[in-house]
Amino acid sequence: MNKAIKIILWVIAAIAVLAIVAAIVLPMVLDPNDFRDDIAKAVDDRSGHELNIEGDLELSVLPWLGVDVGRATLSNAPGFGDEPLMAFESASVGVRLMPLLSRRIEVGKVSLNGLRLNLVRDEQGNENWAGLAESGEAAPEDAPADAEGGQALALNEVAGIGLSDAIVRYEDRQEGKQLELTLAEFESGRIAGGVEA
């Protein structure tokens, strides 16, 4: 019994050392800015909106696998003008590492600074955010959850959402109405759920 406890403690210590080494080494050898074009292409392919990341991307490993993003803009839909659909000065998000091994996503606090969101419904009733809500074709109910036939990742919780210096504008050209919401600071609490990702 005593020997088994020692082995378990050695395994835990080895995992802790590996995690610390990864936290130090990974950000030095992996530059997330190298993936800037791939990220922009994935967003464009998925939504039809062009993502332009002007600021730097910074990676962190412990205690969360996280990324900090500098200034970025998301283009408007065709026919809605040159003003971006969305822009922000900085953003950060992280996920816990250990739950990923169980195919669960636990997101830390999502922070957005300097958010500018411009929502427009045109005279024909088209919305400039419509492409963002579409996630592609729905999979058949009897199809496997992923390529290997395993379970899909499940979004279990978001620790919170924080906004600072945010402005949301809404223009309904059919009704001739305009609204503007300004938030100096906004903090939400924990958001829990079992949404498949």
C-alpha positions as CSV (number, residue, x, y, z in Angstrom):
1,M,0.0,0.0,0.0
2,N,2.8,2.4,0.9
3,K,4.6,1.7,-2.4
4,A,1.4,2.4,-4.4
5,I,1.0,5.8,-2.7
6,K,4.6,6.7,-3.5
7,I,4.1,5.7,-7.2
8,I,0.9,7.9,-7.4
9,L,2.7,10.8,-5.8
10,W,5.6,10.4,-8.2
11,V,3.2,10.4,-11.2
12,I,1.4,13.5,-9.9
13,A,4.8,15.3,-9.4
14,A,5.9,14.3,-12.9
15,I,2.6,15.7,-14.4
16,A,3.1,18.9,-12.4
17,V,6.7,19.3,-13.6
18,L,5.6,18.7,-17.2
19,A,2.9,21.3,-17.0
20,I,5.3,23.9,-15.6
21,V,7.8,23.1,-18.4
22,A,5.1,23.3,-21.0
23,A,4.0,26.7,-19.6
24,I,7.5,28.0,-19.9
25,V,8.6,26.4,-23.2
26,L,5.4,26.4,-25.3
27,P,5.0,30.2,-25.5
28,M,8.7,30.4,-26.5
29,V,8.5,27.9,-29.4
30,L,4.9,28.4,-30.6
31,D,4.0,31.9,-31.9
32,P,0.3,32.2,-32.3
33,N,0.8,35.0,-34.8
34,D,2.0,32.4,-37.3
35,F,-1.6,31.2,-37.4
36,R,-3.1,34.6,-38.0
37,D,-3.9,33.9,-41.7
38,D,-5.3,30.5,-41.0
39,I,-7.6,31.9,-38.3
40,A,-8.8,34.7,-40.7
41,K,-9.4,32.2,-43.5
42,A,-11.4,29.8,-41.2
43,V,-13.6,32.7,-40.1
44,D,-14.1,33.8,-43.7
45,D,-14.9,30.3,-44.9
46,R,-17.4,29.7,-42.0
47,S,-19.2,33.1,-41.9
48,G,-18.4,35.0,-45.2
49,H,-17.0,37.9,-43.1
50,E,-13.4,39.0,-43.3
51,L,-11.5,38.9,-40.0
52,N,-8.6,41.4,-39.7
53,I,-6.4,40.9,-36.7
54,E,-4.3,44.0,-36.4
55,G,-2.9,43.5,-32.9
56,D,-0.7,40.7,-31.6
57,L,-1.8,37.3,-30.4
58,E,-0.4,36.1,-27.1
59,L,-0.6,32.5,-25.8
60,S,-0.7,31.4,-22.2
61,V,-0.7,27.8,-20.9
62,L,-1.2,27.8,-17.2
63,P,-3.5,27.8,-15.3
64,W,-5.6,28.1,-18.5
65,L,-4.9,27.5,-22.2
66,G,-5.6,31.0,-23.3
67,V,-5.1,33.6,-25.9
68,D,-5.0,37.4,-25.8
69,V,-5.9,39.2,-29.0
70,G,-5.1,42.8,-29.9
71,R,-7.2,45.1,-32.1
72,A,-9.3,43.2,-34.6
73,T,-12.2,43.9,-37.0
74,L,-14.8,41.8,-38.6
75,S,-16.1,43.1,-42.0
76,N,-19.7,43.9,-42.7
77,A,-21.8,41.8,-45.0
78,P,-21.9,42.8,-48.7
79,G,-24.3,45.7,-49.3
80,F,-24.1,47.1,-45.7
81,G,-21.2,49.6,-46.2
82,D,-17.6,49.8,-45.2
83,E,-18.0,50.1,-41.5
84,P,-17.1,46.9,-39.8
85,L,-19.8,44.7,-38.3
86,M,-17.6,44.3,-35.2
87,A,-14.4,45.7,-33.9
88,F,-12.6,45.5,-30.5
89,E,-9.4,46.9,-29.0
90,S,-8.5,43.7,-27.1
91,A,-10.0,40.4,-26.1
92,S,-8.9,37.4,-24.0
93,V,-10.3,33.9,-23.5
94,G,-9.0,30.7,-21.9
95,V,-10.1,27.1,-21.4
96,R,-9.1,24.7,-18.7
97,L,-6.7,22.0,-19.8
98,M,-7.8,19.0,-17.8
99,P,-11.5,18.9,-18.7
100,L,-10.5,18.8,-22.4
101,L,-9.2,15.3,-21.8
102,S,-12.8,14.3,-20.9
103,R,-14.1,16.1,-24.0
104,R,-15.5,18.9,-21.9
105,I,-14.9,22.6,-22.6
106,E,-14.7,24.9,-19.5
107,V,-14.1,28.5,-20.6
108,G,-12.7,31.1,-18.3
109,K,-13.8,34.7,-18.3
110,V,-14.3,36.1,-21.8
111,S,-13.1,39.7,-21.8
112,L,-13.7,42.3,-24.5
113,N,-12.4,45.9,-24.4
114,G,-13.5,48.6,-26.8
115,L,-16.2,46.5,-28.5
116,R,-18.0,48.3,-31.4
117,L,-21.0,46.2,-32.7
118,N,-23.0,47.6,-35.7
119,L,-26.1,45.6,-36.4
120,V,-28.2,46.6,-39.4
121,R,-31.5,45.3,-40.9
122,D,-31.8,46.7,-44.5
123,E,-35.0,47.8,-46.3
124,Q,-35.6,44.2,-47.6
125,G,-35.3,42.7,-44.1
126,N,-31.8,41.3,-44.6
127,E,-29.6,41.3,-41.5
128,N,-25.8,42.0,-41.6
129,W,-25.2,39.4,-38.9
130,A,-27.2,36.6,-40.6
131,G,-24.1,34.6,-41.8
132,L,-22.7,34.5,-38.2
133,A,-25.7,32.5,-36.9
134,E,-25.4,29.8,-39.6
135,S,-23.1,26.9,-38.7
136,G,-23.4,25.0,-41.9
137,E,-25.5,21.9,-42.7
138,A,-26.9,20.1,-39.7
139,A,-25.5,16.6,-39.2
140,P,-28.0,13.7,-39.4
141,E,-29.2,12.4,-36.0
142,D,-27.7,9.0,-36.5
143,A,-24.3,10.3,-37.7
144,P,-21.2,10.0,-35.5
145,A,-20.5,12.9,-33.3
146,D,-17.0,13.4,-34.7
147,A,-14.7,12.0,-37.4
148,E,-13.5,9.1,-35.2
149,G,-17.1,8.3,-34.0
150,G,-16.4,9.5,-30.5
151,Q,-18.4,12.0,-28.4
152,A,-18.5,15.6,-29.5
153,L,-17.0,18.2,-27.3
154,A,-19.5,19.7,-24.8
155,L,-19.4,23.3,-23.6
156,N,-20.0,22.9,-19.9
157,E,-19.5,26.4,-18.6
158,V,-18.2,29.9,-19.2
159,A,-16.9,31.6,-16.1
160,G,-18.2,34.9,-17.1
161,I,-18.3,37.7,-19.7
162,G,-16.7,41.0,-19.2
163,L,-17.2,44.1,-21.4
164,S,-15.6,47.5,-21.0
165,D,-16.1,50.6,-23.2
166,A,-18.7,48.8,-25.4
167,I,-21.0,50.4,-27.9
168,V,-23.8,48.4,-29.6
169,R,-25.6,50.2,-32.5
170,Y,-28.8,48.8,-34.1
171,E,-30.3,50.3,-37.2
172,D,-33.6,49.0,-38.7
173,R,-34.0,50.6,-42.1
174,Q,-37.4,49.0,-42.7
175,E,-38.8,50.7,-39.6
176,G,-36.6,53.8,-39.7
177,K,-35.3,53.2,-36.2
178,Q,-31.9,53.5,-34.6
179,L,-30.8,52.4,-31.2
180,E,-27.5,52.8,-29.4
181,L,-26.4,51.0,-26.2
182,T,-23.3,52.2,-24.3
183,L,-21.8,50.0,-21.6
184,A,-18.9,51.4,-19.6
185,E,-18.5,48.2,-17.7
186,F,-20.5,44.9,-17.8
187,E,-19.8,41.7,-15.9
188,S,-21.8,38.5,-16.1
189,G,-21.7,35.6,-13.7
190,R,-21.0,32.0,-14.5
191,I,-22.9,30.6,-17.5
192,A,-23.5,26.8,-17.3
193,G,-24.8,24.4,-19.8
194,G,-24.3,21.3,-21.8
195,V,-24.0,22.7,-25.4
196,E,-22.2,20.5,-27.9
197,A,-19.4,22.3,-29.7
